[in-house]
């Protein structure tokens, strides 16, 4: 129950997670080009890489401070990332329906 309270508190408090504006601008430009050229799978891959970088690399100390006291916080975050990677890999091996 403590893990759920910690996760809900983290979602409600957005003042501590920092994403640099320059990186956000690069993200929007790259994803815009992916959408313009119809490379949806590449756009998803770019989005996943940016989210992983911002969440787990740039703000690692914040996540460890927030979820470090619980045994489930970082495990849920890591498992969510693994599930996204599996879905992404399966999606890349699917043929286009066009």
C-alpha positions as CSV (number, residue, x, y, z in Angstrom):
1,X,0.0,0.0,0.0
2,X,2.9,2.3,0.7
3,X,4.2,1.8,-2.9
4,X,0.8,2.9,-4.3
5,X,0.8,6.0,-2.1
6,X,4.3,6.9,-3.3
7,X,3.3,6.4,-7.0
8,X,0.2,8.5,-6.6
9,X,2.2,11.2,-4.8
10,X,4.8,11.2,-7.6
11,X,2.1,11.5,-10.3
12,X,0.4,14.4,-8.5
13,X,3.7,16.3,-7.8
14,X,5.2,17.4,-11.2
15,X,7.3,20.2,-9.9
16,X,10.5,18.1,-9.4
17,X,10.8,16.3,-12.8
18,X,12.9,18.5,-15.2
19,X,13.1,18.2,-18.9
20,X,15.4,20.7,-20.7
21,X,13.6,22.9,-23.3
22,X,16.2,22.2,-26.0
23,X,15.8,18.5,-25.7
24,X,12.0,18.8,-25.8
25,X,12.4,20.9,-29.0
26,X,14.6,18.3,-30.6
27,X,12.1,15.6,-29.6
28,X,9.2,17.6,-31.2
29,X,11.1,18.3,-34.4
30,X,12.2,14.6,-34.9
31,X,8.8,13.3,-34.2
32,X,7.2,15.8,-36.5
33,X,9.4,14.7,-39.3
34,X,8.6,11.0,-38.6
35,X,4.9,11.8,-38.8
36,X,5.3,13.9,-42.0
37,X,7.1,11.1,-43.7
38,X,4.8,8.4,-42.4
39,X,7.5,6.6,-40.3
40,X,5.2,5.9,-37.4
41,X,7.3,3.0,-36.0
42,X,10.4,5.2,-36.0
43,X,8.5,7.9,-34.3
44,X,7.5,5.5,-31.5
45,X,11.1,4.4,-31.2
46,X,12.3,8.0,-30.9
47,X,9.6,8.7,-28.3
48,X,10.6,5.6,-26.3
49,X,14.2,6.6,-26.4
50,X,13.6,10.1,-25.2
51,X,11.3,9.0,-22.4
52,X,13.8,6.5,-21.3
53,X,16.6,9.1,-21.4
54,X,14.6,11.8,-19.6
55,X,13.1,9.5,-17.0
56,X,15.8,7.0,-16.2
57,X,19.0,8.7,-17.1
58,X,18.6,12.5,-16.8
59,X,16.4,12.3,-13.7
60,X,17.8,9.1,-12.1
61,X,18.5,10.7,-8.8
62,X,14.9,12.0,-8.6
63,X,13.5,8.5,-9.3
64,X,15.8,6.8,-6.8
65,X,14.9,9.4,-4.1
66,X,11.2,8.9,-4.8
67,X,11.0,5.2,-5.3
68,X,14.2,4.1,-3.5
69,X,12.4,3.6,-0.2
70,X,9.9,1.2,-1.8
71,X,10.6,-2.1,-3.3
72,X,8.0,-1.9,-6.0
73,X,8.5,1.6,-7.5
74,X,11.6,1.0,-9.6
75,X,10.5,-2.5,-10.4
76,X,7.2,-1.3,-11.9
77,X,9.1,1.4,-13.8
78,X,11.6,-1.1,-15.2
79,X,8.9,-3.7,-16.1
80,X,6.9,-1.0,-17.9
81,X,10.0,-0.2,-19.9
82,X,10.6,-3.9,-20.7
83,X,7.0,-4.3,-21.8
84,X,7.3,-1.2,-24.1
85,X,10.5,-2.7,-25.7
86,X,8.8,-6.0,-26.3
87,X,5.7,-4.3,-27.9
88,X,8.1,-2.1,-30.0
89,X,10.1,-5.1,-31.2
90,X,6.9,-7.0,-32.1
91,X,5.6,-3.9,-33.9
92,X,8.8,-3.6,-36.0
93,X,8.4,-7.2,-37.2
94,X,4.8,-6.7,-38.3
95,X,4.3,-6.1,-42.0
96,X,2.8,-2.8,-43.1
97,X,-1.0,-3.0,-43.9
98,X,-0.8,-0.7,-46.9
